Amino acid sequence: MIEKFAEGMNTLIRQIPGHSLASGDWCIVTPKRRHKVRNFASLISARLAQLLGIPFYEDIAECHSKHRVGAAFTFEAKPPKESNIIVFDDFVTTGATMIAMRNLLMPLQKNLVFFTAINNKL
């Protein structure tokens, strides 16, 4: 399932930034998960990074809230140096993770593109 999903996402992602993807200034990131066993977002992102030929930064941000709504993230690791960041999440329930990641990354003046999956069950 990982390979099939990654191949489909690879095709989609390549169509959005077009030729700029080859510039070497792109990366893909995931927020830190509360549960690390077979993390769908990390598995997909790692494979996507290979297919796209870009760096993957796993667990760059950690959530400091137990609630999905109003989630607040801080950097768990050094922020990516790339100007263009693909944020990948395993699924969206309320959009809180995507909003929190946007709030964390926007002050860095990076270009952000968000993608999400629909299923985190392997």
Biopython code that builds the backbone (N, CA, C, O; Angstrom):
import numpy as np
from Bio.PDB.StructureBuilder import StructureBuilder

atoms = [
    (1, "MET", "N", (0.815, -1.187, 0.000)),
    (1, "MET", "CA", (0.000, 0.000, 0.000)),
    (1, "MET", "C", (0.864, 1.258, 0.000)),
    (1, "MET", "O", (0.512, 2.248, -0.641)),
    (2, "ILE", "N", (1.985, 1.229, 0.709)),
    (2, "ILE", "CA", (2.886, 2.382, 0.761)),
    (2, "ILE", "C", (3.368, 2.727, -0.641)),
    (2, "ILE", "O", (3.308, 3.885, -1.054)),
    (3, "GLU", "N", (3.845, 1.728, -1.372)),
    (3, "GLU", "CA", (4.397, 1.965, -2.710)),
    (3, "GLU", "C", (3.341, 2.515, -3.662)),
    (3, "GLU", "O", (3.605, 3.460, -4.405)),
    (4, "LYS", "N", (2.168, 1.936, -3.642)),
    (4, "LYS", "CA", (1.089, 2.393, -4.527)),
    (4, "LYS", "C", (0.718, 3.844, -4.223)),
    (4, "LYS", "O", (0.576, 4.659, -5.135)),
    (5, "PHE", "N", (0.565, 4.155, -2.955)),
    (5, "PHE", "CA", (0.201, 5.512, -2.571)),
    (5, "PHE", "C", (1.317, 6.492, -2.922)),
    (5, "PHE", "O", (1.052, 7.577, -3.440)),
    (6, "ALA", "N", (2.562, 6.116, -2.641)),
    (6, "ALA", "CA", (3.699, 7.000, -2.928)),
    (6, "ALA", "C", (3.837, 7.270, -4.422)),
    (6, "ALA", "O", (4.133, 8.395, -4.825)),
    (7, "GLU", "N", (3.626, 6.254, -5.236)),
    (7, "GLU", "CA", (3.715, 6.453, -6.685)),
    (7, "GLU", "C", (2.644, 7.420, -7.176)),
    (7, "GLU", "O", (2.915, 8.280, -8.014)),
    (8, "GLY", "N", (1.430, 7.277, -6.655)),
    (8, "GLY", "CA", (0.354, 8.200, -7.031)),
    (8, "GLY", "C", (0.644, 9.622, -6.584)),
    (8, "GLY", "O", (0.443, 10.572, -7.340)),
    (9, "MET", "N", (1.117, 9.766, -5.353)),
    (9, "MET", "CA", (1.454, 11.095, -4.828)),
    (9, "MET", "C", (2.637, 11.693, -5.592)),
    (9, "MET", "O", (2.674, 12.902, -5.822)),
    (10, "ASN", "N", (3.590, 10.870, -5.983)),
    (10, "ASN", "CA", (4.734, 11.328, -6.758)),
    (10, "ASN", "C", (4.262, 11.993, -8.048)),
    (10, "ASN", "O", (4.726, 13.077, -8.402)),
    (11, "THR", "N", (3.343, 11.343, -8.742)),
    (11, "THR", "CA", (2.810, 11.892, -9.985)),
    (11, "THR", "C", (2.125, 13.235, -9.722)),
    (11, "THR", "O", (2.356, 14.205, -10.444)),
    (12, "LEU", "N", (1.295, 13.288, -8.701)),
    (12, "LEU", "CA", (0.575, 14.526, -8.364)),
    (12, "LEU", "C", (1.537, 15.636, -7.973)),
    (12, "LEU", "O", (1.436, 16.751, -8.484)),
    (13, "ILE", "N", (2.463, 15.347, -7.079)),
    (13, "ILE", "CA", (3.387, 16.376, -6.595)),
    (13, "ILE", "C", (4.248, 16.913, -7.729)),
    (13, "ILE", "O", (4.503, 18.117, -7.779)),
    (14, "ARG", "N", (4.696, 16.075, -8.621)),
    (14, "ARG", "CA", (5.513, 16.530, -9.752)),
    (14, "ARG", "C", (4.750, 17.497, -10.654)),
    (14, "ARG", "O", (5.360, 18.352, -11.297)),
    (15, "GLN", "N", (3.441, 17.374, -10.708)),
    (15, "GLN", "CA", (2.640, 18.262, -11.551)),
    (15, "GLN", "C", (2.460, 19.643, -10.931)),
    (15, "GLN", "O", (2.261, 20.619, -11.655)),
    (16, "ILE", "N", (2.524, 19.743, -9.625)),
    (16, "ILE", "CA", (2.252, 21.025, -8.963)),
    (16, "ILE", "C", (3.436, 21.985, -9.054)),
    (16, "ILE", "O", (3.262, 23.088, -9.572)),
    (17, "PRO", "N", (4.649, 21.621, -8.573)),
    (17, "PRO", "CA", (5.760, 22.575, -8.703)),
    (17, "PRO", "C", (6.443, 22.545, -10.069)),
    (17, "PRO", "O", (7.239, 23.430, -10.384)),
    (18, "GLY", "N", (6.138, 21.542, -10.873)),
    (18, "GLY", "CA", (6.714, 21.467, -12.212)),
    (18, "GLY", "C", (8.226, 21.391, -12.189)),
    (18, "GLY", "O", (8.813, 20.641, -11.409)),
    (19, "HIS", "N", (8.856, 22.186, -13.063)),
    (19, "HIS", "CA", (10.310, 22.144, -13.218)),
    (19, "HIS", "C", (11.060, 22.629, -11.980)),
    (19, "HIS", "O", (12.228, 22.285, -11.800)),
    (20, "SER", "N", (10.415, 23.421, -11.123)),
    (20, "SER", "CA", (11.116, 23.944, -9.947)),
    (20, "SER", "C", (11.501, 22.835, -8.966)),
    (20, "SER", "O", (12.378, 23.031, -8.126)),
    (21, "LEU", "N", (10.860, 21.687, -9.065)),
    (21, "LEU", "CA", (11.194, 20.565, -8.193)),
    (21, "LEU", "C", (12.638, 20.114, -8.411)),
    (21, "LEU", "O", (13.284, 19.622, -7.486)),
    (22, "ALA", "N", (13.135, 20.279, -9.618)),
    (22, "ALA", "CA", (14.496, 19.856, -9.950)),
    (22, "ALA", "C", (15.557, 20.845, -9.465)),
    (22, "ALA", "O", (16.752, 20.578, -9.599)),
    (23, "SER", "N", (15.141, 21.974, -8.908)),
    (23, "SER", "CA", (16.098, 23.004, -8.499)),
    (23, "SER", "C", (16.913, 22.604, -7.283)),
    (23, "SER", "O", (17.927, 23.236, -6.986)),
    (24, "GLY", "N", (16.487, 21.562, -6.573)),
    (24, "GLY", "CA", (17.217, 21.126, -5.395)),
    (24, "GLY", "C", (16.871, 21.901, -4.142)),
    (24, "GLY", "O", (17.553, 21.763, -3.127)),
    (25, "ASP", "N", (15.834, 22.707, -4.186)),
    (25, "ASP", "CA", (15.483, 23.524, -3.026)),
    (25, "ASP", "C", (14.142, 23.117, -2.420)),
    (25, "ASP", "O", (13.404, 23.958, -1.907)),
    (26, "TRP", "N", (13.835, 21.829, -2.483)),
    (26, "TRP", "CA", (12.604, 21.276, -1.946)),
    (26, "TRP", "C", (12.929, 20.229, -0.880)),
    (26, "TRP", "O", (13.984, 19.596, -0.910)),
    (27, "CYS", "N", (12.008, 20.064, 0.051)),
    (27, "CYS", "CA", (12.100, 18.967, 1.019)),
    (27, "CYS", "C", (10.684, 18.578, 1.417)),
    (27, "CYS", "O", (9.722, 19.290, 1.131)),
    (28, "ILE", "N", (10.578, 17.438, 2.078)),
    (28, "ILE", "CA", (9.294, 16.994, 2.609)),
    (28, "ILE", "C", (9.472, 16.779, 4.110)),
    (28, "ILE", "O", (10.488, 16.241, 4.551)),
    (29, "VAL", "N", (8.472, 17.206, 4.895)),
    (29, "VAL", "CA", (8.554, 17.099, 6.353)),
    (29, "VAL", "C", (7.281, 16.473, 6.909)),
    (29, "VAL", "O", (6.220, 16.513, 6.288)),
    (30, "THR", "N", (7.420, 15.897, 8.095)),
    (30, "THR", "CA", (6.261, 15.405, 8.835)),
    (30, "THR", "C", (6.361, 15.892, 10.279)),
    (30, "THR", "O", (7.460, 16.033, 10.814)),
    (31, "PRO", "N", (5.217, 16.148, 10.906)),
    (31, "PRO", "CA", (5.246, 16.452, 12.340)),
    (31, "PRO", "C", (5.494, 15.171, 13.124)),
    (31, "PRO", "O", (5.296, 14.071, 12.608)),
    (32, "LYS", "N", (5.923, 15.316, 14.360)),
    (32, "LYS", "CA", (6.136, 14.158, 15.224)),
    (32, "LYS", "C", (4.787, 13.551, 15.587)),
    (32, "LYS", "O", (3.845, 14.262, 15.938)),
    (33, "ARG", "N", (4.709, 12.260, 15.501)),
    (33, "ARG", "CA", (3.480, 11.535, 15.793)),
    (33, "ARG", "C", (3.411, 11.170, 17.262)),
    (33, "ARG", "O", (4.437, 11.004, 17.921)),
    (34, "ARG", "N", (2.209, 11.048, 17.762)),
    (34, "ARG", "CA", (2.020, 10.576, 19.139)),
    (34, "ARG", "C", (2.262, 9.074, 19.217)),
    (34, "ARG", "O", (2.701, 8.558, 20.245)),
    (35, "HIS", "N", (1.972, 8.382, 18.126)),
    (35, "HIS", "CA", (2.183, 6.931, 18.064)),
    (35, "HIS", "C", (3.157, 6.663, 16.929)),
    (35, "HIS", "O", (2.928, 7.087, 15.796)),
    (36, "LYS", "N", (4.231, 5.969, 17.224)),
    (36, "LYS", "CA", (5.302, 5.774, 16.256)),
    (36, "LYS", "C", (5.256, 4.425, 15.540)),
    (36, "LYS", "O", (6.049, 4.192, 14.627)),
    (37, "VAL", "N", (4.369, 3.554, 15.925)),
    (37, "VAL", "CA", (4.345, 2.232, 15.324)),
    (37, "VAL", "C", (3.767, 2.313, 13.915)),
    (37, "VAL", "O", (2.614, 2.699, 13.727)),
    (38, "ARG", "N", (4.584, 1.945, 12.928)),
    (38, "ARG", "CA", (4.160, 1.924, 11.522)),
    (38, "ARG", "C", (3.464, 3.214, 11.107)),
    (38, "ARG", "O", (2.349, 3.180, 10.588)),
    (39, "ASN", "N", (4.108, 4.333, 11.331)),
    (39, "ASN", "CA", (3.554, 5.644, 11.014)),
    (39, "ASN", "C", (3.387, 5.802, 9.502)),
    (39, "ASN", "O", (4.370, 5.856, 8.763)),
    (40, "PHE", "N", (2.155, 5.874, 9.058)),
    (40, "PHE", "CA", (1.825, 5.965, 7.639)),
    (40, "PHE", "C", (2.443, 7.209, 7.005)),
    (40, "PHE", "O", (3.018, 7.116, 5.920)),
    (41, "ALA", "N", (2.340, 8.365, 7.649)),
    (41, "ALA", "CA", (2.875, 9.610, 7.085)),
    (41, "ALA", "C", (4.387, 9.512, 6.882)),
    (41, "ALA", "O", (4.900, 9.943, 5.850)),
    (42, "SER", "N", (5.090, 8.959, 7.839)),
    (42, "SER", "CA", (6.543, 8.838, 7.715)),
    (42, "SER", "C", (6.931, 7.840, 6.635)),
    (42, "SER", "O", (7.859, 8.091, 5.866)),
    (43, "LEU", "N", (6.235, 6.713, 6.568)),
    (43, "LEU", "CA", (6.541, 5.711, 5.551)),
    (43, "LEU", "C", (6.299, 6.257, 4.144)),
    (43, "LEU", "O", (7.124, 6.064, 3.250)),
    (44, "ILE", "N", (5.180, 6.931, 3.950)),
    (44, "ILE", "CA", (4.878, 7.543, 2.649)),
    (44, "ILE", "C", (5.889, 8.631, 2.328)),
    (44, "ILE", "O", (6.412, 8.680, 1.214)),
    (45, "SER", "N", (6.172, 9.509, 3.292)),
    (45, "SER", "CA", (7.089, 10.627, 3.058)),
    (45, "SER", "C", (8.500, 10.154, 2.723)),
    (45, "SER", "O", (9.153, 10.723, 1.848)),
    (46, "ALA", "N", (8.968, 9.133, 3.402)),
    (46, "ALA", "CA", (10.299, 8.604, 3.122)),
    (46, "ALA", "C", (10.370, 8.076, 1.689)),
    (46, "ALA", "O", (11.337, 8.331, 0.971)),
    (47, "ARG", "N", (9.353, 7.350, 1.291)),
    (47, "ARG", "CA", (9.334, 6.816, -0.081)),
    (47, "ARG", "C", (9.167, 7.934, -1.100)),
    (47, "ARG", "O", (9.825, 7.925, -2.140)),
    (48, "LEU", "N", (8.301, 8.892, -0.817)),
    (48, "LEU", "CA", (8.119, 10.037, -1.712)),
    (48, "LEU", "C", (9.422, 10.804, -1.901)),
    (48, "LEU", "O", (9.761, 11.190, -3.020)),
    (49, "ALA", "N", (10.142, 11.022, -0.825)),
    (49, "ALA", "CA", (11.417, 11.736, -0.910)),
    (49, "ALA", "C", (12.372, 11.008, -1.856)),
    (49, "ALA", "O", (13.073, 11.639, -2.646)),
    (50, "GLN", "N", (12.395, 9.674, -1.770)),
    (50, "GLN", "CA", (13.241, 8.892, -2.682)),
    (50, "GLN", "C", (12.797, 9.087, -4.125)),
    (50, "GLN", "O", (13.621, 9.332, -5.006)),
    (51, "LEU", "N", (11.499, 8.977, -4.364)),
    (51, "LEU", "CA", (10.978, 9.104, -5.724)),
    (51, "LEU", "C", (11.193, 10.507, -6.291)),
    (51, "LEU", "O", (11.482, 10.665, -7.477)),
    (52, "LEU", "N", (11.052, 11.518, -5.442)),
    (52, "LEU", "CA", (11.190, 12.908, -5.886)),
    (52, "LEU", "C", (12.644, 13.374, -5.900)),
    (52, "LEU", "O", (12.972, 14.378, -6.532)),
    (53, "GLY", "N", (13.512, 12.644, -5.204)),
    (53, "GLY", "CA", (14.916, 13.029, -5.124)),
    (53, "GLY", "C", (15.147, 14.255, -4.250)),
    (53, "GLY", "O", (15.993, 15.098, -4.547)),
    (54, "ILE", "N", (14.367, 14.339, -3.153)),
    (54, "ILE", "CA", (14.494, 15.479, -2.242)),
    (54, "ILE", "C", (14.704, 14.971, -0.819)),
    (54, "ILE", "O", (14.390, 13.817, -0.529)),
    (55, "PRO", "N", (15.236, 15.821, 0.084)),
    (55, "PRO", "CA", (15.426, 15.405, 1.477)),
    (55, "PRO", "C", (14.096, 15.210, 2.209)),
    (55, "PRO", "O", (13.097, 15.859, 1.898)),
    (56, "PHE", "N", (14.107, 14.312, 3.177)),
    (56, "PHE", "CA", (12.954, 14.084, 4.050)),
    (56, "PHE", "C", (13.390, 14.337, 5.478)),
    (56, "PHE", "O", (14.382, 13.777, 5.945)),
    (57, "TYR", "N", (12.633, 15.193, 6.174)),
    (57, "TYR", "CA", (12.890, 15.492, 7.573)),
    (57, "TYR", "C", (11.711, 14.984, 8.393)),
    (57, "TYR", "O", (10.619, 15.552, 8.360)),
    (58, "GLU", "N", (11.952, 13.911, 9.122)),
    (58, "GLU", "CA", (10.908, 13.296, 9.938)),
    (58, "GLU", "C", (10.855, 13.955, 11.310)),
    (58, "GLU", "O", (11.885, 14.307, 11.883)),
    (59, "ASP", "N", (9.647, 14.115, 11.826)),
    (59, "ASP", "CA", (9.444, 14.600, 13.194)),
    (59, "ASP", "C", (10.081, 15.971, 13.454)),
    (59, "ASP", "O", (10.725, 16.165, 14.485)),
    (60, "ILE", "N", (9.905, 16.924, 12.525)),
    (60, "ILE", "CA", (10.546, 18.238, 12.747)),
    (60, "ILE", "C", (9.837, 19.066, 13.797)),
    (60, "ILE", "O", (10.421, 19.994, 14.356)),
    (61, "ALA", "N", (8.570, 18.738, 14.074)),
    (61, "ALA", "CA", (7.801, 19.532, 15.026)),
    (61, "ALA", "C", (7.039, 18.616, 15.970)),
    (61, "ALA", "O", (6.592, 17.534, 15.590)),
    (62, "GLU", "N", (6.903, 19.070, 17.201)),
    (62, "GLU", "CA", (6.189, 18.286, 18.210)),
    (62, "GLU", "C", (4.995, 19.077, 18.712)),
    (62, "GLU", "O", (5.084, 20.282, 18.946)),
    (63, "CYS", "N", (3.875, 18.383, 18.873)),
    (63, "CYS", "CA", (2.662, 18.999, 19.395)),
    (63, "CYS", "C", (2.704, 18.985, 20.922)),
    (63, "CYS", "O", (3.040, 17.974, 21.538)),
    (64, "HIS", "N", (2.360, 20.112, 21.513)),
    (64, "HIS", "CA", (2.379, 20.227, 22.972)),
    (64, "HIS", "C", (0.968, 20.306, 23.549)),
    (64, "HIS", "O", (0.745, 20.866, 24.622)),
    (65, "SER", "N", (0.034, 19.737, 22.817)),
    (65, "SER", "CA", (-1.352, 19.749, 23.257)),
    (65, "SER", "C", (-1.922, 18.358, 23.064)),
    (65, "SER", "O", (-1.571, 17.670, 22.105)),
    (66, "LYS", "N", (-2.784, 17.945, 23.950)),
    (66, "LYS", "CA", (-3.447, 16.654, 23.791)),
    (66, "LYS", "C", (-4.728, 16.789, 22.981)),
    (66, "LYS", "O", (-5.362, 15.792, 22.635)),
    (67, "HIS", "N", (-5.104, 18.024, 22.684)),
    (67, "HIS", "CA", (-6.335, 18.287, 21.943)),
    (67, "HIS", "C", (-6.012, 18.561, 20.488)),
    (67, "HIS", "O", (-5.025, 19.229, 20.182)),
    (68, "ARG", "N", (-6.829, 18.057, 19.604)),
    (68, "ARG", "CA", (-6.617, 18.273, 18.176)),
    (68, "ARG", "C", (-6.904, 19.727, 17.789)),
    (68, "ARG", "O", (-6.169, 20.309, 16.991)),
    (69, "VAL", "N", (-7.947, 20.307, 18.339)),
    (69, "VAL", "CA", (-8.292, 21.691, 18.022)),
    (69, "VAL", "C", (-7.396, 22.614, 18.832)),
    (69, "VAL", "O", (-7.234, 22.426, 20.037)),
    (70, "GLY", "N", (-6.818, 23.602, 18.178)),
    (70, "GLY", "CA", (-5.938, 24.539, 18.863)),
    (70, "GLY", "C", (-4.562, 23.973, 19.142)),
    (70, "GLY", "O", (-3.881, 24.436, 20.057)),
    (71, "ALA", "N", (-4.138, 22.982, 18.376)),
    (71, "ALA", "CA", (-2.830, 22.362, 18.574)),
    (71, "ALA", "C", (-1.718, 23.389, 18.380)),
    (71, "ALA", "O", (-1.803, 24.256, 17.511)),
    (72, "ALA", "N", (-0.698, 23.281, 19.185)),
    (72, "ALA", "CA", (0.468, 24.158, 19.085)),
    (72, "ALA", "C", (1.716, 23.307, 18.929)),
    (72, "ALA", "O", (1.930, 22.367, 19.694)),
    (73, "PHE", "N", (2.538, 23.630, 17.944)),
    (73, "PHE", "CA", (3.753, 22.890, 17.664)),
    (73, "PHE", "C", (4.982, 23.755, 17.909)),
    (73, "PHE", "O", (4.937, 24.975, 17.755)),
    (74, "THR", "N", (6.070, 23.112, 18.288)),
    (74, "THR", "CA", (7.378, 23.751, 18.344)),
    (74, "THR", "C", (8.352, 22.846, 17.599)),
    (74, "THR", "O", (8.088, 21.659, 17.408)),
    (75, "PHE", "N", (9.470, 23.413, 17.183)),
    (75, "PHE", "CA", (10.453, 22.610, 16.459)),
    (75, "PHE", "C", (11.073, 21.584, 17.383)),
    (75, "PHE", "O", (11.542, 21.908, 18.475)),
    (76, "GLU", "N", (11.069, 20.345, 16.931)),
    (76, "GLU", "CA", (11.703, 19.232, 17.621)),
    (76, "GLU", "C", (13.140, 19.088, 17.111)),
    (76, "GLU", "O", (14.027, 18.611, 17.818)),
    (77, "ALA", "N", (13.335, 19.512, 15.878)),
    (77, "ALA", "CA", (14.639, 19.437, 15.224)),
    (77, "ALA", "C", (14.900, 20.781, 14.543)),
    (77, "ALA", "O", (14.040, 21.662, 14.528)),
    (78, "LYS", "N", (16.076, 20.918, 13.993)),
    (78, "LYS", "CA", (16.438, 22.138, 13.278)),
    (78, "LYS", "C", (15.503, 22.315, 12.080)),
    (78, "LYS", "O", (15.252, 21.351, 11.357)),
    (79, "PRO", "N", (14.980, 23.535, 11.852)),
    (79, "PRO", "CA", (14.087, 23.754, 10.700)),
    (79, "PRO", "C", (14.806, 23.472, 9.380)),
    (79, "PRO", "O", (16.019, 23.654, 9.281)),
    (80, "PRO", "N", (14.070, 23.034, 8.381)),
    (80, "PRO", "CA", (14.685, 22.757, 7.080)),
    (80, "PRO", "C", (15.306, 24.023, 6.485)),
    (80, "PRO", "O", (14.796, 25.126, 6.686)),
    (81, "LYS", "N", (16.394, 23.858, 5.763)),
    (81, "LYS", "CA", (17.051, 24.992, 5.113)),
    (81, "LYS", "C", (16.447, 25.275, 3.738)),
    (81, "LYS", "O", (16.605, 26.371, 3.202)),
    (82, "GLU", "N", (15.759, 24.291, 3.170)),
    (82, "GLU", "CA", (15.173, 24.450, 1.843)),
    (82, "GLU", "C", (14.101, 25.539, 1.849)),
    (82, "GLU", "O", (13.433, 25.759, 2.859)),
    (83, "SER", "N", (13.947, 26.210, 0.725)),
    (83, "SER", "CA", (12.962, 27.291, 0.602)),
    (83, "SER", "C", (11.543, 26.783, 0.380)),
    (83, "SER", "O", (10.575, 27.475, 0.694)),
    (84, "ASN", "N", (11.422, 25.585, -0.156)),
    (84, "ASN", "CA", (10.119, 25.019, -0.506)),
    (84, "ASN", "C", (9.894, 23.749, 0.300)),
    (84, "ASN", "O", (10.658, 22.788, 0.207)),
    (85, "ILE", "N", (8.840, 23.766, 1.085)),
    (85, "ILE", "CA", (8.592, 22.663, 2.016)),
    (85, "ILE", "C", (7.244, 22.011, 1.717)),
    (85, "ILE", "O", (6.208, 22.675, 1.668)),
    (86, "ILE", "N", (7.284, 20.701, 1.520)),
    (86, "ILE", "CA", (6.066, 19.903, 1.400)),
    (86, "ILE", "C", (5.782, 19.335, 2.778)),
    (86, "ILE", "O", (6.607, 18.611, 3.336)),
    (87, "VAL", "N", (4.623, 19.656, 3.330)),
    (87, "VAL", "CA", (4.205, 19.123, 4.628)),
    (87, "VAL", "C", (3.234, 17.987, 4.343)),
    (87, "VAL", "O", (2.216, 18.182, 3.679)),
    (88, "PHE", "N", (3.552, 16.792, 4.852)),
    (88, "PHE", "CA", (2.703, 15.635, 4.612)),
    (88, "PHE", "C", (2.168, 15.125, 5.932)),
    (88, "PHE", "O", (2.924, 14.921, 6.882)),
    (89, "ASP", "N", (0.862, 14.920, 5.991)),
    (89, "ASP", "CA", (0.223, 14.369, 7.184)),
    (89, "ASP", "C", (-0.574, 13.144, 6.785)),
    (89, "ASP", "O", (-1.008, 13.027, 5.639)),
    (90, "ASP", "N", (-0.768, 12.229, 7.725)),
    (90, "ASP", "CA", (-1.399, 10.964, 7.384)),
    (90, "ASP", "C", (-2.898, 11.066, 7.159)),
    (90, "ASP", "O", (-3.438, 10.343, 6.322)),
    (91, "PHE", "N", (-3.579, 11.929, 7.870)),
    (91, "PHE", "CA", (-4.987, 12.167, 7.596)),
    (91, "PHE", "C", (-5.417, 13.447, 8.302)),
    (91, "PHE", "O", (-4.775, 13.894, 9.252)),
    (92, "VAL", "N", (-6.502, 14.022, 7.829)),
    (92, "VAL", "CA", (-6.995, 15.261, 8.410)),
    (92, "VAL", "C", (-8.368, 15.004, 9.018)),
    (92, "VAL", "O", (-9.272, 14.495, 8.355)),
    (93, "THR", "N", (-8.507, 15.361, 10.280)),
    (93, "THR", "CA", (-9.797, 15.275, 10.945)),
    (93, "THR", "C", (-10.382, 16.674, 11.089)),
    (93, "THR", "O", (-11.492, 16.946, 10.632)),
    (94, "THR", "N", (-9.626, 17.548, 11.724)),
    (94, "THR", "CA", (-10.087, 18.925, 11.949)),
    (94, "THR", "C", (-9.255, 19.951, 11.188)),
    (94, "THR", "O", (-9.667, 21.104, 11.065)),
    (95, "GLY", "N", (-8.091, 19.551, 10.673)),
    (95, "GLY", "CA", (-7.174, 20.483, 10.019)),
    (95, "GLY", "C", (-6.218, 21.151, 10.999)),
    (95, "GLY", "O", (-5.384, 21.960, 10.593)),
    (96, "ALA", "N", (-6.329, 20.825, 12.278)),
    (96, "ALA", "CA", (-5.524, 21.488, 13.312)),
    (96, "ALA", "C", (-4.024, 21.271, 13.113)),
    (96, "ALA", "O", (-3.237, 22.197, 13.311)),
    (97, "THR", "N", (-3.621, 20.063, 12.724)),
    (97, "THR", "CA", (-2.198, 19.814, 12.517)),
    (97, "THR", "C", (-1.672, 20.654, 11.366)),
    (97, "THR", "O", (-0.597, 21.244, 11.470)),
    (98, "MET", "N", (-2.411, 20.713, 10.280)),
    (98, "MET", "CA", (-1.983, 21.505, 9.130)),
    (98, "MET", "C", (-1.894, 22.990, 9.491)),
    (98, "MET", "O", (-0.939, 23.670, 9.114)),
    (99, "ILE", "N", (-2.876, 23.478, 10.209)),
    (99, "ILE", "CA", (-2.860, 24.889, 10.625)),
    (99, "ILE", "C", (-1.683, 25.159, 11.556)),
    (99, "ILE", "O", (-0.986, 26.163, 11.408)),
    (100, "ALA", "N", (-1.465, 24.268, 12.511)),
    (100, "ALA", "CA", (-0.357, 24.440, 13.454)),
    (100, "ALA", "C", (0.994, 24.384, 12.733)),
    (100, "ALA", "O", (1.894, 25.158, 13.058)),
    (101, "MET", "N", (1.145, 23.487, 11.769)),
    (101, "MET", "CA", (2.389, 23.419, 11.004)),
    (101, "MET", "C", (2.572, 24.688, 10.169)),
    (101, "MET", "O", (3.682, 25.209, 10.064)),
    (102, "ARG", "N", (1.500, 25.177, 9.586)),
    (102, "ARG", "CA", (1.586, 26.436, 8.840)),
    (102, "ARG", "C", (2.028, 27.569, 9.763)),
    (102, "ARG", "O", (2.901, 28.358, 9.403)),
    (103, "ASN", "N", (1.433, 27.652, 10.940)),
    (103, "ASN", "CA", (1.782, 28.704, 11.890)),
    (103, "ASN", "C", (3.243, 28.606, 12.329)),
    (103, "ASN", "O", (3.885, 29.629, 12.569)),
    (104, "LEU", "N", (3.764, 27.408, 12.433)),
    (104, "LEU", "CA", (5.152, 27.208, 12.834)),
    (104, "LEU", "C", (6.127, 27.576, 11.709)),
    (104, "LEU", "O", (7.167, 28.187, 11.955)),
    (105, "LEU", "N", (5.779, 27.196, 10.468)),
    (105, "LEU", "CA", (6.698, 27.366, 9.350)),
    (105, "LEU", "C", (6.611, 28.714, 8.643)),
    (105, "LEU", "O", (7.598, 29.163, 8.061)),
    (106, "MET", "N", (5.462, 29.362, 8.681)),
    (106, "MET", "CA", (5.284, 30.635, 7.959)),
    (106, "MET", "C", (6.288, 31.715, 8.374)),
    (106, "MET", "O", (6.787, 32.423, 7.499)),
    (107, "PRO", "N", (6.609, 31.880, 9.658)),
    (107, "PRO", "CA", (7.585, 32.912, 10.026)),
    (107, "PRO", "C", (8.975, 32.696, 9.411)),
    (107, "PRO", "O", (9.783, 33.625, 9.381)),
    (108, "LEU", "N", (9.258, 31.502, 8.927)),
    (108, "LEU", "CA", (10.540, 31.214, 8.296)),
    (108, "LEU", "C", (10.599, 31.722, 6.853)),
    (108, "LEU", "O", (11.636, 31.639, 6.196)),
    (109, "GLN", "N", (9.476, 32.245, 6.375)),
    (109, "GLN", "CA", (9.352, 32.768, 5.007)),
    (109, "GLN", "C", (9.697, 31.711, 3.960)),
    (109, "GLN", "O", (10.458, 31.956, 3.024)),
    (110, "LYS", "N", (9.120, 30.544, 4.146)),
    (110, "LYS", "CA", (9.282, 29.441, 3.211)),
    (110, "LYS", "C", (8.003, 29.305, 2.393)),
    (110, "LYS", "O", (6.938, 29.760, 2.811)),
    (111, "ASN", "N", (8.112, 28.685, 1.243)),
    (111, "ASN", "CA", (6.936, 28.327, 0.459)),
    (111, "ASN", "C", (6.453, 26.977, 0.955)),
    (111, "ASN", "O", (7.236, 26.032, 1.054)),
    (112, "LEU", "N", (5.173, 26.881, 1.267)),
    (112, "LEU", "CA", (4.616, 25.658, 1.846)),
    (112, "LEU", "C", (3.567, 25.052, 0.930)),
    (112, "LEU", "O", (2.731, 25.758, 0.365)),
    (113, "VAL", "N", (3.624, 23.733, 0.792)),
    (113, "VAL", "CA", (2.612, 22.974, 0.077)),
    (113, "VAL", "C", (2.200, 21.845, 1.005)),
    (113, "VAL", "O", (3.054, 21.145, 1.550)),
    (114, "PHE", "N", (0.896, 21.661, 1.190)),
    (114, "PHE", "CA", (0.389, 20.653, 2.116)),
    (114, "PHE", "C", (-0.292, 19.518, 1.359)),
    (114, "PHE", "O", (-1.059, 19.743, 0.422)),
    (115, "PHE", "N", (0.009, 18.287, 1.791)),
    (115, "PHE", "CA", (-0.641, 17.093, 1.257)),
    (115, "PHE", "C", (-1.046, 16.225, 2.423)),
    (115, "PHE", "O", (-0.404, 16.231, 3.473)),
    (116, "THR", "N", (-2.118, 15.479, 2.231)),
    (116, "THR", "CA", (-2.558, 14.572, 3.268)),
    (116, "THR", "C", (-3.057, 13.277, 2.635)),
    (116, "THR", "O", (-3.456, 13.248, 1.471)),
    (117, "ALA", "N", (-3.025, 12.224, 3.416)),
    (117, "ALA", "CA", (-3.542, 10.924, 2.986)),
    (117, "ALA", "C", (-4.960, 10.784, 3.531)),
    (117, "ALA", "O", (-5.481, 11.697, 4.171)),
    (118, "ILE", "N", (-5.563, 9.667, 3.278)),
    (118, "ILE", "CA", (-6.919, 9.448, 3.781)),
    (118, "ILE", "C", (-7.003, 8.280, 4.749)),
    (118, "ILE", "O", (-8.062, 8.022, 5.320)),
    (119, "ASN", "N", (-5.898, 7.573, 4.938)),
    (119, "ASN", "CA", (-5.952, 6.370, 5.761)),
    (119, "ASN", "C", (-4.610, 6.168, 6.447)),
    (119, "ASN", "O", (-3.571, 6.187, 5.786)),
    (120, "ASN", "N", (-4.612, 5.975, 7.748)),
    (120, "ASN", "CA", (-3.364, 5.685, 8.437)),
    (120, "ASN", "C", (-3.310, 4.254, 8.951)),
    (120, "ASN", "O", (-2.499, 3.932, 9.819)),
    (121, "LYS", "N", (-4.168, 3.405, 8.420)),
    (121, "LYS", "CA", (-4.191, 1.996, 8.827)),
    (121, "LYS", "C", (-3.449, 1.169, 7.789)),
    (121, "LYS", "O", (-3.774, 1.200, 6.602)),
    (122, "LEU", "N", (-2.467, 0.443, 8.244)),
    (122, "LEU", "CA", (-1.735, -0.437, 7.333)),
    (122, "LEU", "C", (-2.227, -1.834, 7.563)),
    (122, "LEU", "O", (-1.761, -2.768, 6.911)),
]
sb = StructureBuilder()
sb.init_structure("model")
sb.init_model(0)
sb.init_chain("A")
sb.init_seg("    ")
for serial, (resi, resn, name, xyz) in enumerate(atoms, 1):
    if name == "N":
        sb.init_residue(resn, " ", resi, " ")
    sb.init_atom(name, np.array(xyz, "f"), 0.0, 1.0, " ", f" {name:<3s}", serial, name[0])
structure = sb.get_structure()
